[in-house]
Each structure stands twice: as C-alpha cells, then as structure tokens.
Amino acid sequence: MKFLLDANIPPSLADDLIGHWVEHVTSFPLGTSTTDGEINEYCYKNNCILITKDSDFYDTFVLFKKPPKLILVKLGNLRIRELRAFFRKNWDLIESLISKHSLIILTPESIKALP
C-alpha cells in the first residue's frame, strides 16, 4: 500500500508503517503549502491512501471520492509519541480495514470503517 502523510501528521509516523511506501507532503515542491486539491489529485493519480487530521478531506471524499482512500485522525491533540503509539497498537486493524474499505475514522473511542 502507498500512504501520503498530510502536513498535520508527523513525518516520523512513516517509521511505524513498515513494509509500505510512505511519503510526507513536506517532500512535495511546495511542501506544507501544497493545496488540498493538489494533495487529492496526487493521491488519486498515485493510488495513495491519505492520512490526515484535516476534516476538509472528509468533505471532498464524501462529495467527490477524492482522495480514493482516507484515514481521518480525530484523536485530539496528542503528542507525537502518543500518536505513534496509537498507530503501532492499532496498525494491524487499521491496515486490515483500509484494505477493504475506503474510509477509516480514528477516534479515542473507536476505529470506524466506512465504505
């Protein structure tokens, strides 16, 4: 699987997604100034799963199915080590769900998969 980490996700999360192609938006020519539209198009063209905290991507996913797959992180303001620990603890479930579903929403209470 290919993953793109949005600007609001720490680049160090890539270290926890072992065995997958992972890129962070800071590697783009415009870095964190890359527009949401450009990120959506990149994910669409490169078949990437976007991991973000930005709920604007949820709106474009619902309306336009862009990006093609989305992991929306709604865990609040966690420290980087806490966010990484959450992903490490739940990665097997997240990975399994995103392989079968297009949208995963992560909250402190649940991990929800939607078609």
N, C-alpha and C positions, 0 to 999 in steps of 0.2 A: 504494500500500500504506500501511497505517496501522501505526505502531510505538509501543509503550509501553516506555520505558526504566525498569527497576526501580531501586530505591534504590541498589543497588550498582554501577550503571553511571553514569558521569559525564554530567550534563546536556549538556555540551559535545559529546558524541558526536552529538547531533542536528544539529550543523553539518555533519557529514560524510554525512548521509543525505539529500542534496539531492534535491528533487523528490518527497519523501514527507511525509506527515503524521506528525509525531513529537511525542509528549508524554512528559514525565518525571513519575514518581509524585509528585514534590515539588509538582506543580501541583494535586494532589488536596486536598480539605479537611483530611484527616488527615496529609497529606504522607508522610514516611517511616514513620509509624505505621500506615499503611494495611495491613490484614491481607492475607496471601496469598490468602485466599478472596475478598476484595473485589477484588483485582487480577485474579484469574481470572475473576470474574463480569464485570468491566468489559471485559476482553479479549473474552470470549465475546459480550457484548451489542453491542460496538462493532467486532467483527471485527478486532481488533488482534493483531499479532504481538508477543509479549513478548520482549524482550532482557534477559537476566539472568545473574548468576553463581550464583544460588541453586538448588542441586540439588533442593530441595524441590519446585520447579515441575516438574522432570523426573518426579518420582514422581506428581504429580497429573495430568500429561499422560498418562503411561502408564496410570494407573488410570481416569481419567475423561475424557480428551481435553480437558482444560482446563488451560491456555489452548488455543484451537484451533490455534495455531501458536506454536512456541517456538524461539528461538535461545539455546542454552545456551553461555555463555562459560566455558571451562575452560582459560584461558591462564595461570593463576597470578597472582601479584601484580605486574602490570605498572603502570608509571607511566601517568598519563592520556595523555600524548603517545604512548607506545608502543602503548597500546590503540587510540587513534585512528588511528595509522599502520597497525596491523594491519587495521583495518576499511577504511581507504582503499585499501590494497594489494589486499585480497581482496574488495572490495564487489561487483564485477561477478559473481563466482562465488557469493557468499552470496545476493545478490539473485536470481540465476537459480535457485538451488537452493530457496530458500524459496517461490518462486512455484509450484514443482512438488511440494514435499514439506512435511510438517507439522513436522518436527523437524530442526534443524541443530545439530550439536555442534562447537564450535570448540576445538581443542587446539593446542599448539605444533607437533605433528607432522602434523595433518590437519584437514580440514574434512569432516565426515561428514554425509550426508543420510539420514534415515530416513523411512519412510512416515508 
